[in-house]
Amino acid sequence: MPNRLAAETSPYLLQHAGNPVDWYPWGQEALERAKNEDRPILLSVGYSSCHWCHVMERE
């Protein structure tokens, strides 16, 4: 089941569109939801050429 990243144009973000995480792209919607629910923002920063990032995603 795709998450919110399925509509993005970034190749890196599209690699994670099928992850079982309800990812939000960085933007107002993510900030508003975190504020409304009084929750922290968990920010994933990655690099599409990182070998170990791909290994971790597969596992």
PDB file of N, CA, C and O in Angstrom, chain B, residues numbered from 101:
ATOM      1  N   MET B 101       0.847  -1.173   0.000  1.00  0.00           N
ATOM      2  CA  MET B 101       0.000   0.000   0.000  1.00  0.00           C
ATOM      3  C   MET B 101       0.897   1.242   0.000  1.00  0.00           C
ATOM      4  O   MET B 101       1.710   1.416   0.908  1.00  0.00           O
ATOM      5  N   PRO B 102       0.757   2.087  -0.990  1.00  0.00           N
ATOM      6  CA  PRO B 102       1.603   3.280  -1.038  1.00  0.00           C
ATOM      7  C   PRO B 102       1.259   4.280   0.069  1.00  0.00           C
ATOM      8  O   PRO B 102       0.122   4.347   0.536  1.00  0.00           O
ATOM      9  N   ASN B 103       2.248   5.039   0.466  1.00  0.00           N
ATOM     10  CA  ASN B 103       2.032   6.105   1.444  1.00  0.00           C
ATOM     11  C   ASN B 103       2.021   7.445   0.709  1.00  0.00           C
ATOM     12  O   ASN B 103       1.953   7.471  -0.520  1.00  0.00           O
ATOM     13  N   ARG B 104       2.088   8.532   1.429  1.00  0.00           N
ATOM     14  CA  ARG B 104       2.006   9.869   0.827  1.00  0.00           C
ATOM     15  C   ARG B 104       3.162  10.187  -0.125  1.00  0.00           C
ATOM     16  O   ARG B 104       3.078  11.144  -0.894  1.00  0.00           O
ATOM     17  N   LEU B 105       4.216   9.414  -0.083  1.00  0.00           N
ATOM     18  CA  LEU B 105       5.352   9.689  -0.957  1.00  0.00           C
ATOM     19  C   LEU B 105       5.102   9.245  -2.394  1.00  0.00           C
ATOM     20  O   LEU B 105       5.864   9.604  -3.292  1.00  0.00           O
ATOM     21  N   ALA B 106       4.052   8.475  -2.621  1.00  0.00           N
ATOM     22  CA  ALA B 106       3.766   7.959  -3.962  1.00  0.00           C
ATOM     23  C   ALA B 106       3.506   9.070  -4.974  1.00  0.00           C
ATOM     24  O   ALA B 106       3.665   8.855  -6.175  1.00  0.00           O
ATOM     25  N   ALA B 107       3.114  10.240  -4.515  1.00  0.00           N
ATOM     26  CA  ALA B 107       2.813  11.353  -5.424  1.00  0.00           C
ATOM     27  C   ALA B 107       4.008  12.291  -5.625  1.00  0.00           C
ATOM     28  O   ALA B 107       3.892  13.289  -6.336  1.00  0.00           O
ATOM     29  N   GLU B 108       5.136  11.986  -5.017  1.00  0.00           N
ATOM     30  CA  GLU B 108       6.307  12.865  -5.104  1.00  0.00           C
ATOM     31  C   GLU B 108       7.045  12.668  -6.429  1.00  0.00           C
ATOM     32  O   GLU B 108       6.845  11.667  -7.118  1.00  0.00           O
ATOM     33  N   THR B 109       7.894  13.627  -6.775  1.00  0.00           N
ATOM     34  CA  THR B 109       8.679  13.524  -8.009  1.00  0.00           C
ATOM     35  C   THR B 109      10.139  13.157  -7.740  1.00  0.00           C
ATOM     36  O   THR B 109      10.861  12.791  -8.667  1.00  0.00           O
ATOM     37  N   SER B 110      10.574  13.248  -6.499  1.00  0.00           N
ATOM     38  CA  SER B 110      11.955  12.936  -6.142  1.00  0.00           C
ATOM     39  C   SER B 110      12.195  11.429  -6.244  1.00  0.00           C
ATOM     40  O   SER B 110      11.461  10.653  -5.633  1.00  0.00           O
ATOM     41  N   PRO B 111      13.204  11.001  -7.001  1.00  0.00           N
ATOM     42  CA  PRO B 111      13.510   9.569  -7.067  1.00  0.00           C
ATOM     43  C   PRO B 111      13.790   8.967  -5.693  1.00  0.00           C
ATOM     44  O   PRO B 111      13.414   7.825  -5.426  1.00  0.00           O
ATOM     45  N   TYR B 112      14.448   9.729  -4.821  1.00  0.00           N
ATOM     46  CA  TYR B 112      14.734   9.214  -3.475  1.00  0.00           C
ATOM     47  C   TYR B 112      13.441   8.972  -2.701  1.00  0.00           C
ATOM     48  O   TYR B 112      13.273   7.914  -2.095  1.00  0.00           O
ATOM     49  N   LEU B 113      12.535   9.934  -2.716  1.00  0.00           N
ATOM     50  CA  LEU B 113      11.280   9.763  -1.982  1.00  0.00           C
ATOM     51  C   LEU B 113      10.446   8.636  -2.575  1.00  0.00           C
ATOM     52  O   LEU B 113       9.808   7.886  -1.836  1.00  0.00           O
ATOM     53  N   LEU B 114      10.441   8.507  -3.892  1.00  0.00           N
ATOM     54  CA  LEU B 114       9.673   7.440  -4.533  1.00  0.00           C
ATOM     55  C   LEU B 114      10.182   6.053  -4.152  1.00  0.00           C
ATOM     56  O   LEU B 114       9.409   5.095  -4.153  1.00  0.00           O
ATOM     57  N   GLN B 115      11.465   5.929  -3.826  1.00  0.00           N
ATOM     58  CA  GLN B 115      12.002   4.635  -3.377  1.00  0.00           C
ATOM     59  C   GLN B 115      11.327   4.180  -2.088  1.00  0.00           C
ATOM     60  O   GLN B 115      11.332   2.989  -1.779  1.00  0.00           O
ATOM     61  N   HIS B 116      10.753   5.099  -1.342  1.00  0.00           N
ATOM     62  CA  HIS B 116      10.165   4.783  -0.045  1.00  0.00           C
ATOM     63  C   HIS B 116       8.642   4.864  -0.052  1.00  0.00           C
ATOM     64  O   HIS B 116       8.012   4.816   1.004  1.00  0.00           O
ATOM     65  N   ALA B 117       8.056   4.986  -1.229  1.00  0.00           N
ATOM     66  CA  ALA B 117       6.604   5.103  -1.340  1.00  0.00           C
ATOM     67  C   ALA B 117       5.885   3.826  -0.910  1.00  0.00           C
ATOM     68  O   ALA B 117       4.712   3.877  -0.540  1.00  0.00           O
ATOM     69  N   GLY B 118       6.564   2.692  -0.952  1.00  0.00           N
ATOM     70  CA  GLY B 118       5.947   1.430  -0.558  1.00  0.00           C
ATOM     71  C   GLY B 118       6.307   0.985   0.846  1.00  0.00           C
ATOM     72  O   GLY B 118       5.922  -0.106   1.265  1.00  0.00           O
ATOM     73  N   ASN B 119       7.034   1.804   1.575  1.00  0.00           N
ATOM     74  CA  ASN B 119       7.410   1.460   2.954  1.00  0.00           C
ATOM     75  C   ASN B 119       6.171   1.356   3.839  1.00  0.00           C
ATOM     76  O   ASN B 119       5.197   2.074   3.615  1.00  0.00           O
ATOM     77  N   PRO B 120       6.192   0.482   4.836  1.00  0.00           N
ATOM     78  CA  PRO B 120       5.051   0.368   5.753  1.00  0.00           C
ATOM     79  C   PRO B 120       5.072   1.459   6.825  1.00  0.00           C
ATOM     80  O   PRO B 120       4.781   1.197   7.993  1.00  0.00           O
ATOM     81  N   VAL B 121       5.414   2.671   6.425  1.00  0.00           N
ATOM     82  CA  VAL B 121       5.465   3.831   7.319  1.00  0.00           C
ATOM     83  C   VAL B 121       4.629   4.916   6.657  1.00  0.00           C
ATOM     84  O   VAL B 121       4.718   5.116   5.446  1.00  0.00           O
ATOM     85  N   ASP B 122       3.832   5.604   7.431  1.00  0.00           N
ATOM     86  CA  ASP B 122       2.990   6.668   6.883  1.00  0.00           C
ATOM     87  C   ASP B 122       3.811   7.945   6.743  1.00  0.00           C
ATOM     88  O   ASP B 122       3.556   8.935   7.429  1.00  0.00           O
ATOM     89  N   TRP B 123       4.805   7.914   5.843  1.00  0.00           N
ATOM     90  CA  TRP B 123       5.689   9.057   5.647  1.00  0.00           C
ATOM     91  C   TRP B 123       4.929  10.237   5.069  1.00  0.00           C
ATOM     92  O   TRP B 123       4.009  10.078   4.266  1.00  0.00           O
ATOM     93  N   TYR B 124       5.328  11.404   5.490  1.00  0.00           N
ATOM     94  CA  TYR B 124       4.868  12.657   4.882  1.00  0.00           C
ATOM     95  C   TYR B 124       6.082  13.316   4.247  1.00  0.00           C
ATOM     96  O   TYR B 124       7.168  13.286   4.826  1.00  0.00           O
ATOM     97  N   PRO B 125       5.923  13.911   3.071  1.00  0.00           N
ATOM     98  CA  PRO B 125       7.020  14.738   2.580  1.00  0.00           C
ATOM     99  C   PRO B 125       7.115  15.980   3.457  1.00  0.00           C
ATOM    100  O   PRO B 125       6.123  16.388   4.062  1.00  0.00           O
ATOM    101  N   TRP B 126       8.292  16.581   3.530  1.00  0.00           N
ATOM    102  CA  TRP B 126       8.474  17.779   4.352  1.00  0.00           C
ATOM    103  C   TRP B 126       7.579  18.885   3.808  1.00  0.00           C
ATOM    104  O   TRP B 126       7.637  19.218   2.624  1.00  0.00           O
ATOM    105  N   GLY B 127       6.757  19.446   4.676  1.00  0.00           N
ATOM    106  CA  GLY B 127       5.883  20.526   4.231  1.00  0.00           C
ATOM    107  C   GLY B 127       4.874  20.893   5.297  1.00  0.00           C
ATOM    108  O   GLY B 127       4.910  20.380   6.415  1.00  0.00           O
ATOM    109  N   GLN B 128       3.981  21.783   4.934  1.00  0.00           N
ATOM    110  CA  GLN B 128       3.009  22.327   5.876  1.00  0.00           C
ATOM    111  C   GLN B 128       2.096  21.254   6.464  1.00  0.00           C
ATOM    112  O   GLN B 128       1.784  21.297   7.654  1.00  0.00           O
ATOM    113  N   GLU B 129       1.665  20.296   5.647  1.00  0.00           N
ATOM    114  CA  GLU B 129       0.768  19.246   6.144  1.00  0.00           C
ATOM    115  C   GLU B 129       1.416  18.456   7.284  1.00  0.00           C
ATOM    116  O   GLU B 129       0.775  18.187   8.300  1.00  0.00           O
ATOM    117  N   ALA B 130       2.676  18.090   7.113  1.00  0.00           N
ATOM    118  CA  ALA B 130       3.388  17.349   8.160  1.00  0.00           C
ATOM    119  C   ALA B 130       3.540  18.191   9.417  1.00  0.00           C
ATOM    120  O   ALA B 130       3.337  17.701  10.527  1.00  0.00           O
ATOM    121  N   LEU B 131       3.897  19.456   9.241  1.00  0.00           N
ATOM    122  CA  LEU B 131       4.080  20.344  10.396  1.00  0.00           C
ATOM    123  C   LEU B 131       2.770  20.566  11.146  1.00  0.00           C
ATOM    124  O   LEU B 131       2.751  20.561  12.377  1.00  0.00           O
ATOM    125  N   GLU B 132       1.681  20.759  10.415  1.00  0.00           N
ATOM    126  CA  GLU B 132       0.381  20.973  11.057  1.00  0.00           C
ATOM    127  C   GLU B 132      -0.081  19.737  11.813  1.00  0.00           C
ATOM    128  O   GLU B 132      -0.608  19.847  12.920  1.00  0.00           O
ATOM    129  N   ARG B 133       0.111  18.567  11.227  1.00  0.00           N
ATOM    130  CA  ARG B 133      -0.321  17.349  11.924  1.00  0.00           C
ATOM    131  C   ARG B 133       0.472  17.152  13.212  1.00  0.00           C
ATOM    132  O   ARG B 133      -0.103  16.828  14.251  1.00  0.00           O
ATOM    133  N   ALA B 134       1.772  17.343  13.150  1.00  0.00           N
ATOM    134  CA  ALA B 134       2.597  17.200  14.355  1.00  0.00           C
ATOM    135  C   ALA B 134       2.154  18.191  15.427  1.00  0.00           C
ATOM    136  O   ALA B 134       2.066  17.841  16.604  1.00  0.00           O
ATOM    137  N   LYS B 135       1.882  19.397  15.028  1.00  0.00           N
ATOM    138  CA  LYS B 135       1.448  20.419  15.985  1.00  0.00           C
ATOM    139  C   LYS B 135       0.083  20.076  16.574  1.00  0.00           C
ATOM    140  O   LYS B 135      -0.105  20.148  17.789  1.00  0.00           O
ATOM    141  N   ASN B 136      -0.869  19.704  15.723  1.00  0.00           N
ATOM    142  CA  ASN B 136      -2.222  19.381  16.188  1.00  0.00           C
ATOM    143  C   ASN B 136      -2.253  18.179  17.122  1.00  0.00           C
ATOM    144  O   ASN B 136      -3.070  18.128  18.042  1.00  0.00           O
ATOM    145  N   GLU B 137      -1.370  17.214  16.893  1.00  0.00           N
ATOM    146  CA  GLU B 137      -1.337  16.007  17.719  1.00  0.00           C
ATOM    147  C   GLU B 137      -0.289  16.090  18.820  1.00  0.00           C
ATOM    148  O   GLU B 137      -0.101  15.138  19.578  1.00  0.00           O
ATOM    149  N   ASP B 138       0.392  17.228  18.907  1.00  0.00           N
ATOM    150  CA  ASP B 138       1.430  17.450  19.918  1.00  0.00           C
ATOM    151  C   ASP B 138       2.456  16.316  19.909  1.00  0.00           C
ATOM    152  O   ASP B 138       2.778  15.734  20.945  1.00  0.00           O
ATOM    153  N   ARG B 139       2.955  16.024  18.714  1.00  0.00           N
ATOM    154  CA  ARG B 139       3.932  14.949  18.529  1.00  0.00           C
ATOM    155  C   ARG B 139       5.201  15.504  17.909  1.00  0.00           C
ATOM    156  O   ARG B 139       5.163  16.508  17.197  1.00  0.00           O
ATOM    157  N   PRO B 140       6.321  14.856  18.177  1.00  0.00           N
ATOM    158  CA  PRO B 140       7.572  15.304  17.549  1.00  0.00           C
ATOM    159  C   PRO B 140       7.590  14.916  16.071  1.00  0.00           C
ATOM    160  O   PRO B 140       6.834  14.049  15.632  1.00  0.00           O
ATOM    161  N   ILE B 141       8.440  15.555  15.340  1.00  0.00           N
ATOM    162  CA  ILE B 141       8.655  15.205  13.937  1.00  0.00           C
ATOM    163  C   ILE B 141       9.869  14.289  13.874  1.00  0.00           C
ATOM    164  O   ILE B 141      10.949  14.638  14.350  1.00  0.00           O
ATOM    165  N   LEU B 142       9.683  13.124  13.286  1.00  0.00           N
ATOM    166  CA  LEU B 142      10.791  12.195  13.067  1.00  0.00           C
ATOM    167  C   LEU B 142      11.230  12.384  11.622  1.00  0.00           C
ATOM    168  O   LEU B 142      10.481  12.086  10.692  1.00  0.00           O
ATOM    169  N   LEU B 143      12.415  12.869  11.448  1.00  0.00           N
ATOM    170  CA  LEU B 143      12.919  13.224  10.126  1.00  0.00           C
ATOM    171  C   LEU B 143      13.905  12.169   9.644  1.00  0.00           C
ATOM    172  O   LEU B 143      14.902  11.877  10.306  1.00  0.00           O
ATOM    173  N   SER B 144      13.611  11.610   8.492  1.00  0.00           N
ATOM    174  CA  SER B 144      14.516  10.633   7.895  1.00  0.00           C
ATOM    175  C   SER B 144      15.345  11.339   6.831  1.00  0.00           C
ATOM    176  O   SER B 144      14.804  11.921   5.891  1.00  0.00           O
ATOM    177  N   VAL B 145      16.642  11.281   6.987  1.00  0.00           N
ATOM    178  CA  VAL B 145      17.547  11.879   6.010  1.00  0.00           C
ATOM    179  C   VAL B 145      18.376  10.744   5.426  1.00  0.00           C
ATOM    180  O   VAL B 145      19.059  10.027   6.158  1.00  0.00           O
ATOM    181  N   GLY B 146      18.318  10.585   4.138  1.00  0.00           N
ATOM    182  CA  GLY B 146      19.038   9.479   3.530  1.00  0.00           C
ATOM    183  C   GLY B 146      19.785   9.906   2.289  1.00  0.00           C
ATOM    184  O   GLY B 146      19.769  11.069   1.885  1.00  0.00           O
ATOM    185  N   TYR B 147      20.428   8.941   1.708  1.00  0.00           N
ATOM    186  CA  TYR B 147      21.226   9.167   0.510  1.00  0.00           C
ATOM    187  C   TYR B 147      20.982   7.981  -0.407  1.00  0.00           C
ATOM    188  O   TYR B 147      21.260   6.844  -0.026  1.00  0.00           O
ATOM    189  N   SER B 148      20.474   8.217  -1.595  1.00  0.00           N
ATOM    190  CA  SER B 148      20.031   7.116  -2.449  1.00  0.00           C
ATOM    191  C   SER B 148      21.150   6.190  -2.911  1.00  0.00           C
ATOM    192  O   SER B 148      20.870   5.082  -3.370  1.00  0.00           O
ATOM    193  N   SER B 149      22.392   6.605  -2.805  1.00  0.00           N
ATOM    194  CA  SER B 149      23.507   5.747  -3.214  1.00  0.00           C
ATOM    195  C   SER B 149      24.126   4.985  -2.050  1.00  0.00           C
ATOM    196  O   SER B 149      25.127   4.291  -2.231  1.00  0.00           O
ATOM    197  N   CYS B 150      23.558   5.101  -0.876  1.00  0.00           N
ATOM    198  CA  CYS B 150      24.102   4.459   0.318  1.00  0.00           C
ATOM    199  C   CYS B 150      23.768   2.961   0.304  1.00  0.00           C
ATOM    200  O   CYS B 150      22.602   2.584   0.423  1.00  0.00           O
ATOM    201  N   HIS B 151      24.775   2.123   0.162  1.00  0.00           N
ATOM    202  CA  HIS B 151      24.580   0.675   0.111  1.00  0.00           C
ATOM    203  C   HIS B 151      23.834   0.167   1.336  1.00  0.00           C
ATOM    204  O   HIS B 151      22.886  -0.606   1.199  1.00  0.00           O
ATOM    205  N   TRP B 152      24.239   0.582   2.526  1.00  0.00           N
ATOM    206  CA  TRP B 152      23.642   0.053   3.751  1.00  0.00           C
ATOM    207  C   TRP B 152      22.207   0.529   3.940  1.00  0.00           C
ATOM    208  O   TRP B 152      21.417  -0.145   4.601  1.00  0.00           O
ATOM    209  N   CYS B 153      21.862   1.675   3.372  1.00  0.00           N
ATOM    210  CA  CYS B 153      20.464   2.129   3.420  1.00  0.00           C
ATOM    211  C   CYS B 153      19.576   1.167   2.634  1.00  0.00           C
ATOM    212  O   CYS B 153      18.470   0.845   3.068  1.00  0.00           O
ATOM    213  N   HIS B 154      20.059   0.707   1.475  1.00  0.00           N
ATOM    214  CA  HIS B 154      19.288  -0.237   0.670  1.00  0.00           C
ATOM    215  C   HIS B 154      19.194  -1.594   1.362  1.00  0.00           C
ATOM    216  O   HIS B 154      18.145  -2.236   1.322  1.00  0.00           O
ATOM    217  N   VAL B 155      20.258  -2.027   1.985  1.00  0.00           N
ATOM    218  CA  VAL B 155      20.243  -3.292   2.725  1.00  0.00           C
ATOM    219  C   VAL B 155      19.227  -3.216   3.858  1.00  0.00           C
ATOM    220  O   VAL B 155      18.423  -4.131   4.034  1.00  0.00           O
ATOM    221  N   MET B 156      19.259  -2.137   4.619  1.00  0.00           N
ATOM    222  CA  MET B 156      18.338  -1.976   5.741  1.00  0.00           C
ATOM    223  C   MET B 156      16.888  -1.957   5.255  1.00  0.00           C
ATOM    224  O   MET B 156      16.017  -2.539   5.902  1.00  0.00           O
ATOM    225  N   GLU B 157      16.623  -1.309   4.145  1.00  0.00           N
ATOM    226  CA  GLU B 157      15.252  -1.249   3.634  1.00  0.00           C
ATOM    227  C   GLU B 157      14.748  -2.633   3.233  1.00  0.00           C
ATOM    228  O   GLU B 157      13.593  -2.975   3.488  1.00  0.00           O
ATOM    229  N   ARG B 158      15.622  -3.435   2.598  1.00  0.00           N
ATOM    230  CA  ARG B 158      15.221  -4.786   2.196  1.00  0.00           C
ATOM    231  C   ARG B 158      14.931  -5.672   3.396  1.00  0.00           C
ATOM    232  O   ARG B 158      14.026  -6.506   3.357  1.00  0.00           O
ATOM    233  N   GLU B 159      15.703  -5.487   4.465  1.00  0.00           N
ATOM    234  CA  GLU B 159      15.538  -6.339   5.642  1.00  0.00           C
ATOM    235  C   GLU B 159      14.363  -5.895   6.461  1.00  0.00           C
ATOM    236  O   GLU B 159      14.068  -6.496   7.494  1.00  0.00           O
TER     237      GLU B 159
END
